[in-house]
Amino acid sequence: MHCEPSLFLLAVIGIMAGILSGLFGIGGGIIIVPALVYIVGFSQLSATGTSLAILLPPVGLAAVMEYYYHGHVHFRSAIVIAICLFLSAWASAHFANKINQFYLRIGFGVFMVLVGIMIVIVNWNRLGK
């Protein structure tokens, strides 16, 4: 990255990620990383590291409290997944820092396309039932 992005641009990315996180439980990889790479100009590794730093402290605390209030948080599942995420994220970050960022971008793009196709197919089939 050659220059510091504007606070306004960063705020817009944060607001969009927050809205989509609250609605769909997404934000980091699907919104923040592509925005930092393609709009702000970060490298793939800088975008990923920054996204993880963003999510580390709050992890949507306000949204979790709201979902909990309505009985929609399963803490046992969250704890098990968080522990596994912690360990596997560390291992994969170690590996990612040894890979060319363009391979990471291609892999990320393929992953997003596959997830999108899966979501469309599953829900399209459910519409017919």
SULZIWO-V728119 format. One record per helix or strand. SS is the DSSP state (hx for helix, st for strand). FROM is the first residue (numbers start at 1). LEN is the number of residues. If there is no record, write none. Layout:
BEGIN
((SS FROM LEN) (SS FROM LEN))
END
This chain:
BEGIN
((hx 7 18) (hx 28 13) (hx 44 15) (hx 61 9) (hx 75 22) (hx 101 27))
END
